[in-house]
């Protein structure tokens, strides 16, 4: 049987839908595993859920491709995965310690959930740098940082001056900037 153009487009569309729904299923499984990992730590569960929500929103508003969206969502859910390890090991959970300890924990979890190696490697890189704000090297990194900032600015109850400074220094995507302005009623 020879496939005509319409048959090929239909097959491609079905492949894209299958891939999309498989991605959603993997993200949902990861989301639940992260909740289990943080069991009893409601504040931190809420934190990564909010970061995930804002990261997904920014990415979709920026029309990010599905593969990059998948990496962004995975990184947003796991960005602070090393926090409990840091508290146990060092008695502190500062950002640099999280960047140090988080990638190995994420690598194991993502392997257990059968995430592709290239996805895992990029997510580990993002975890290892998500508290480093210079030399942001990709849209996935930028969106993760912006989403984390949106949540932290609120959770930390920062002054309007601190929020304005973060807006000017951190936010680069049109969508992240728009969300920040609306959330904090900035007049820029």
Phi and psi restraints in degrees (value plus and minus 20) as a CYANA .aco file:
   2 UNK   PHI    -114.7   -74.7
   2 UNK   PSI     110.4   150.4
   3 UNK   PHI    -107.5   -67.5
   3 UNK   PSI     108.3   148.3
   4 UNK   PHI    -107.8   -67.8
   4 UNK   PSI     157.4   197.4
   5 UNK   PHI     -79.2   -39.2
   5 UNK   PSI     -65.3   -25.3
   6 UNK   PHI     -82.9   -42.9
   6 UNK   PSI     -59.0   -19.0
   7 UNK   PHI     -86.3   -46.3
   7 UNK   PSI     -58.9   -18.9
   8 UNK   PHI     -86.6   -46.6
   8 UNK   PSI     -61.9   -21.9
   9 UNK   PHI     -83.6   -43.6
   9 UNK   PSI     -60.6   -20.6
  10 UNK   PHI     -84.2   -44.2
  10 UNK   PSI     -63.5   -23.5
  11 UNK   PHI     -83.5   -43.5
  11 UNK   PSI     -61.6   -21.6
  12 UNK   PHI     -84.3   -44.3
  12 UNK   PSI     -62.8   -22.8
  13 UNK   PHI     -80.7   -40.7
  13 UNK   PSI     -64.1   -24.1
  14 UNK   PHI     -82.9   -42.9
  14 UNK   PSI     -61.9   -21.9
  15 UNK   PHI     -80.8   -40.8
  15 UNK   PSI     -65.0   -25.0
  16 UNK   PHI     -83.2   -43.2
  16 UNK   PSI     -61.5   -21.5
  17 UNK   PHI     -84.5   -44.5
  17 UNK   PSI     -63.2   -23.2
  18 UNK   PHI     -80.6   -40.6
  18 UNK   PSI     -64.2   -24.2
  19 UNK   PHI     -83.3   -43.3
  19 UNK   PSI     -63.2   -23.2
  20 UNK   PHI     -81.2   -41.2
  20 UNK   PSI     -67.7   -27.7
  21 UNK   PHI     -90.5   -50.5
  21 UNK   PSI     -51.6   -11.6
  22 UNK   PHI     -85.8   -45.8
  22 UNK   PSI     -58.9   -18.9
  23 UNK   PHI     -82.8   -42.8
  23 UNK   PSI     -64.7   -24.7
  24 UNK   PHI     -80.1   -40.1
  24 UNK   PSI     -63.6   -23.6
  25 UNK   PHI     -81.3   -41.3
  25 UNK   PSI     -63.3   -23.3
  26 UNK   PHI     -84.8   -44.8
  26 UNK   PSI     -62.4   -22.4
  27 UNK   PHI     -83.2   -43.2
  27 UNK   PSI     -63.5   -23.5
  28 UNK   PHI     -83.5   -43.5
  28 UNK   PSI     -60.4   -20.4
  29 UNK   PHI     -84.2   -44.2
  29 UNK   PSI     -63.3   -23.3
  30 UNK   PHI     -82.0   -42.0
  30 UNK   PSI     -64.0   -24.0
  31 UNK   PHI     -76.7   -36.7
  31 UNK   PSI     -68.0   -28.0
  32 UNK   PHI     -85.7   -45.7
  32 UNK   PSI     -60.1   -20.1
  33 UNK   PHI     -83.5   -43.5
  33 UNK   PSI     -56.3   -16.3
  34 UNK   PHI     -87.2   -47.2
  34 UNK   PSI     -58.5   -18.5
  35 UNK   PHI     -83.0   -43.0
  35 UNK   PSI     -62.0   -22.0
  36 UNK   PHI     -83.4   -43.4
  36 UNK   PSI     -62.1   -22.1
  37 UNK   PHI     -81.1   -41.1
  37 UNK   PSI     -56.5   -16.5
  38 UNK   PHI    -116.6   -76.6
  38 UNK   PSI      -5.3    34.7
  39 UNK   PHI     -63.2   -23.2
  39 UNK   PSI     107.2   147.2
  40 UNK   PHI      68.4   108.4
  40 UNK   PSI     -33.5     6.5
  41 UNK   PHI    -122.6   -82.6
  41 UNK   PSI      51.1    91.1
  42 UNK   PHI     -79.0   -39.0
  42 UNK   PSI     -60.9   -20.9
  43 UNK   PHI     -78.5   -38.5
  43 UNK   PSI     -64.1   -24.1
  44 UNK   PHI     -96.7   -56.7
  44 UNK   PSI     -52.1   -12.1
  45 UNK   PHI     -80.8   -40.8
  45 UNK   PSI     -66.8   -26.8
  46 UNK   PHI     -79.9   -39.9
  46 UNK   PSI     -58.6   -18.6
  47 UNK   PHI     -80.7   -40.7
  47 UNK   PSI     -73.9   -33.9
  48 UNK   PHI     -90.0   -50.0
  48 UNK   PSI     -48.3    -8.3
  49 UNK   PHI     -84.2   -44.2
  49 UNK   PSI     -62.2   -22.2
  50 UNK   PHI     -88.1   -48.1
  50 UNK   PSI     -62.7   -22.7
  51 UNK   PHI     -80.7   -40.7
  51 UNK   PSI     -63.1   -23.1
  52 UNK   PHI     -79.5   -39.5
  52 UNK   PSI     -65.8   -25.8
  53 UNK   PHI     -81.6   -41.6
  53 UNK   PSI     -66.9   -26.9
  54 UNK   PHI     -87.8   -47.8
  54 UNK   PSI     -58.7   -18.7
  55 UNK   PHI     -82.7   -42.7
  55 UNK   PSI     -64.4   -24.4
  56 UNK   PHI     -83.7   -43.7
  56 UNK   PSI     -63.6   -23.6
  57 UNK   PHI     -81.7   -41.7
  57 UNK   PSI     -68.9   -28.9
  58 UNK   PHI     -80.0   -40.0
  58 UNK   PSI     -67.2   -27.2
  59 UNK   PHI     -80.0   -40.0
  59 UNK   PSI     -63.7   -23.7
  60 UNK   PHI     -89.7   -49.7
  60 UNK   PSI     -57.7   -17.7
  61 UNK   PHI     -84.9   -44.9
  61 UNK   PSI     -50.3   -10.3
  62 UNK   PHI    -107.3   -67.3
  62 UNK   PSI     -17.7    22.3
  63 UNK   PHI      37.6    77.6
  63 UNK   PSI      24.4    64.4
  64 UNK   PHI     -91.7   -51.7
  64 UNK   PSI     122.8   162.8
  65 UNK   PHI     -84.2   -44.2
  65 UNK   PSI     139.0   179.0
  66 UNK   PHI     -83.9   -43.9
  66 UNK   PSI     -55.1   -15.1
  67 UNK   PHI     -86.9   -46.9
  67 UNK   PSI     -62.1   -22.1
  68 UNK   PHI     -90.1   -50.1
  68 UNK   PSI     -57.8   -17.8
  69 UNK   PHI     -78.2   -38.2
  69 UNK   PSI     -62.1   -22.1
  70 UNK   PHI     -80.4   -40.4
  70 UNK   PSI     -63.8   -23.8
  71 UNK   PHI     -84.8   -44.8
  71 UNK   PSI     -63.4   -23.4
  72 UNK   PHI     -81.0   -41.0
  72 UNK   PSI     -67.4   -27.4
  73 UNK   PHI     -83.5   -43.5
  73 UNK   PSI     -62.2   -22.2
  74 UNK   PHI     -82.3   -42.3
  74 UNK   PSI     -66.0   -26.0
  75 UNK   PHI     -85.7   -45.7
  75 UNK   PSI     -59.5   -19.5
  76 UNK   PHI     -83.2   -43.2
  76 UNK   PSI     -59.4   -19.4
  77 UNK   PHI     -90.4   -50.4
  77 UNK   PSI     -51.4   -11.4
  78 UNK   PHI    -127.5   -87.5
  78 UNK   PSI     -17.3    22.7
  79 UNK   PHI     -78.1   -38.1
  79 UNK   PSI     -51.6   -11.6
  80 UNK   PHI    -126.8   -86.8
  80 UNK   PSI       4.6    44.6
  81 UNK   PHI     -79.7   -39.7
  81 UNK   PSI     -43.0    -3.0
  82 UNK   PHI    -107.6   -67.6
  82 UNK   PSI     -17.9    22.1
  83 UNK   PHI     -82.6   -42.6
  83 UNK   PSI     -64.7   -24.7
  84 UNK   PHI     -88.1   -48.1
  84 UNK   PSI     -59.7   -19.7
  85 UNK   PHI     -79.1   -39.1
  85 UNK   PSI     -63.6   -23.6
  86 UNK   PHI     -83.3   -43.3
  86 UNK   PSI     -62.4   -22.4
  87 UNK   PHI     -83.1   -43.1
  87 UNK   PSI     -61.4   -21.4
  88 UNK   PHI     -90.0   -50.0
  88 UNK   PSI     -63.5   -23.5
  89 UNK   PHI     -98.6   -58.6
  89 UNK   PSI     -60.0   -20.0
  90 UNK   PHI    -138.1   -98.1
  90 UNK   PSI     -30.1     9.9
  91 UNK   PHI      50.4    90.4
  91 UNK   PSI      -1.5    38.5
  92 UNK   PHI    -170.3  -130.3
  92 UNK   PSI     133.7   173.7
  93 UNK   PHI    -148.4  -108.4
  93 UNK   PSI      15.2    55.2
  94 UNK   PHI     -83.4   -43.4
  94 UNK   PSI     140.4   180.4
  95 UNK   PHI     -76.8   -36.8
  95 UNK   PSI     -60.8   -20.8
  96 UNK   PHI     -86.7   -46.7
  96 UNK   PSI     -56.9   -16.9
  97 UNK   PHI     -87.0   -47.0
  97 UNK   PSI     -59.1   -19.1
  98 UNK   PHI     -82.1   -42.1
  98 UNK   PSI     -61.2   -21.2
  99 UNK   PHI     -82.6   -42.6
  99 UNK   PSI     -53.0   -13.0
 100 UNK   PHI     -94.1   -54.1
 100 UNK   PSI     -66.7   -26.7
 101 UNK   PHI    -109.8   -69.8
 101 UNK   PSI     -47.1    -7.1
 102 UNK   PHI     -84.2   -44.2
 102 UNK   PSI     -63.5   -23.5
 103 UNK   PHI     -76.3   -36.3
 103 UNK   PSI     -61.5   -21.5
 104 UNK   PHI     -85.9   -45.9
 104 UNK   PSI     -57.7   -17.7
 105 UNK   PHI     -87.5   -47.5
 105 UNK   PSI     -63.4   -23.4
 106 UNK   PHI     -82.6   -42.6
 106 UNK   PSI     -61.0   -21.0
 107 UNK   PHI     -76.6   -36.6
 107 UNK   PSI     -66.1   -26.1
 108 UNK   PHI     -84.6   -44.6
 108 UNK   PSI     -66.4   -26.4
 109 UNK   PHI     -83.5   -43.5
 109 UNK   PSI     -65.8   -25.8
 110 UNK   PHI     -86.1   -46.1
 110 UNK   PSI     -55.6   -15.6
 111 UNK   PHI     -85.2   -45.2
 111 UNK   PSI     -63.8   -23.8
 112 UNK   PHI     -79.2   -39.2
 112 UNK   PSI     -52.0   -12.0
 113 UNK   PHI    -113.0   -73.0
 113 UNK   PSI     -14.6    25.4
 114 UNK   PHI      45.8    85.8
 114 UNK   PSI      16.6    56.6
 115 UNK   PHI     -93.7   -53.7
 115 UNK   PSI     126.2   166.2
 116 UNK   PHI     -82.8   -42.8
 116 UNK   PSI     127.4   167.4
 117 UNK   PHI     -78.7   -38.7
 117 UNK   PSI     -62.6   -22.6
 118 UNK   PHI     -85.3   -45.3
 118 UNK   PSI     -54.2   -14.2
 119 UNK   PHI     -86.6   -46.6
 119 UNK   PSI     -68.2   -28.2
 120 UNK   PHI     -78.3   -38.3
 120 UNK   PSI     -64.0   -24.0
 121 UNK   PHI     -82.3   -42.3
 121 UNK   PSI     -63.1   -23.1
 122 UNK   PHI     -87.8   -47.8
 122 UNK   PSI     -60.5   -20.5
 123 UNK   PHI     -83.3   -43.3
 123 UNK   PSI     -62.2   -22.2
 124 UNK   PHI     -80.3   -40.3
 124 UNK   PSI     -61.5   -21.5
 125 UNK   PHI     -80.9   -40.9
 125 UNK   PSI     -65.0   -25.0
 126 UNK   PHI     -84.0   -44.0
 126 UNK   PSI     -61.0   -21.0
 127 UNK   PHI     -82.4   -42.4
 127 UNK   PSI     -60.9   -20.9
 128 UNK   PHI     -91.5   -51.5
 128 UNK   PSI     -27.4    12.6
 129 UNK   PHI    -151.9  -111.9
 129 UNK   PSI     -17.9    22.1
 130 UNK   PHI     -90.0   -50.0
 130 UNK   PSI     -26.9    13.1
 131 UNK   PHI    -128.8   -88.8
 131 UNK   PSI      -4.3    35.7
 132 UNK   PHI    -134.0   -94.0
 132 UNK   PSI      98.9   138.9
 133 UNK   PHI    -128.5   -88.5
 133 UNK   PSI     -17.9    22.1
 134 UNK   PHI    -124.0   -84.0
 134 UNK   PSI     134.1   174.1
 135 UNK   PHI      40.5    80.5
 135 UNK   PSI      20.3    60.3
 136 UNK   PHI     -85.9   -45.9
 136 UNK   PSI     101.9   141.9
 137 UNK   PHI    -129.3   -89.3
 137 UNK   PSI      -3.4    36.6
 138 UNK   PHI    -192.9  -152.9
 138 UNK   PSI     142.0   182.0
 139 UNK   PHI     -86.1   -46.1
 139 UNK   PSI     -51.7   -11.7
 140 UNK   PHI     -84.2   -44.2
 140 UNK   PSI     -63.0   -23.0
 141 UNK   PHI     -83.8   -43.8
 141 UNK   PSI     -66.9   -26.9
 142 UNK   PHI     -80.7   -40.7
 142 UNK   PSI     -65.3   -25.3
 143 UNK   PHI     -87.1   -47.1
 143 UNK   PSI     -60.4   -20.4
 144 UNK   PHI     -79.6   -39.6
 144 UNK   PSI     -66.4   -26.4
 145 UNK   PHI     -82.8   -42.8
 145 UNK   PSI     -65.0   -25.0
 146 UNK   PHI     -82.6   -42.6
 146 UNK   PSI     -63.9   -23.9
 147 UNK   PHI     -83.7   -43.7
 147 UNK   PSI     -63.3   -23.3
 148 UNK   PHI     -83.2   -43.2
 148 UNK   PSI     -59.9   -19.9
 149 UNK   PHI     -85.2   -45.2
 149 UNK   PSI     -63.2   -23.2
 150 UNK   PHI     -75.2   -35.2
 150 UNK   PSI     -62.5   -22.5
 151 UNK   PHI     -93.0   -53.0
 151 UNK   PSI     -66.6   -26.6
 152 UNK   PHI     -84.9   -44.9
 152 UNK   PSI     -57.5   -17.5
 153 UNK   PHI     -78.7   -38.7
 153 UNK   PSI     -57.6   -17.6
 154 UNK   PHI     -97.9   -57.9
 154 UNK   PSI     -69.6   -29.6
 155 UNK   PHI     -82.5   -42.5
 155 UNK   PSI     -55.4   -15.4
 156 UNK   PHI    -105.1   -65.1
 156 UNK   PSI     -22.6    17.4
 157 UNK   PHI      29.3    69.3
 157 UNK   PSI      33.1    73.1
 158 UNK   PHI     -95.4   -55.4
 158 UNK   PSI     138.9   178.9
 159 UNK   PHI     -88.9   -48.9
 159 UNK   PSI     140.9   180.9
 160 UNK   PHI     -82.3   -42.3
 160 UNK   PSI     -53.4   -13.4
 161 UNK   PHI     -84.8   -44.8
 161 UNK   PSI     -62.2   -22.2
 162 UNK   PHI     -85.9   -45.9
 162 UNK   PSI     -58.6   -18.6
 163 UNK   PHI     -85.3   -45.3
 163 UNK   PSI     -64.0   -24.0
 164 UNK   PHI     -81.8   -41.8
 164 UNK   PSI     -60.0   -20.0
 165 UNK   PHI     -84.3   -44.3
 165 UNK   PSI     -64.7   -24.7
 166 UNK   PHI     -81.6   -41.6
 166 UNK   PSI     -62.1   -22.1
 167 UNK   PHI     -75.4   -35.4
 167 UNK   PSI     -67.5   -27.5
 168 UNK   PHI     -90.0   -50.0
 168 UNK   PSI     -55.4   -15.4
 169 UNK   PHI    -110.5   -70.5
 169 UNK   PSI     -51.1   -11.1
 170 UNK   PHI    -125.6   -85.6
 170 UNK   PSI     -65.8   -25.8
 171 UNK   PHI     -98.6   -58.6
 171 UNK   PSI     104.7   144.7
 172 UNK   PHI    -143.8  -103.8
 172 UNK   PSI     -51.1   -11.1
 173 UNK   PHI     -96.3   -56.3
 173 UNK   PSI     128.1   168.1
 174 UNK   PHI     -78.9   -38.9
 174 UNK   PSI     -61.7   -21.7
 175 UNK   PHI     -90.2   -50.2
 175 UNK   PSI     -61.6   -21.6
 176 UNK   PHI     -82.9   -42.9
 176 UNK   PSI     -61.6   -21.6
 177 UNK   PHI     -84.4   -44.4
 177 UNK   PSI     -63.3   -23.3
 178 UNK   PHI     -82.4   -42.4
 178 UNK   PSI     -65.9   -25.9
 179 UNK   PHI     -81.1   -41.1
 179 UNK   PSI     -64.5   -24.5
 180 UNK   PHI     -82.2   -42.2
 180 UNK   PSI     -65.4   -25.4
 181 UNK   PHI     -79.8   -39.8
 181 UNK   PSI     -64.8   -24.8
 182 UNK   PHI     -90.1   -50.1
 182 UNK   PSI     -63.1   -23.1
 183 UNK   PHI     -82.7   -42.7
 183 UNK   PSI     -62.5   -22.5
 184 UNK   PHI    -125.9   -85.9
 184 UNK   PSI     -10.4    29.6
 185 UNK   PHI      31.5    71.5
 185 UNK   PSI      30.4    70.4
 186 UNK   PHI    -101.2   -61.2
 186 UNK   PSI     124.3   164.3
 187 UNK   PHI    -127.4   -87.4
 187 UNK   PSI      45.3    85.3
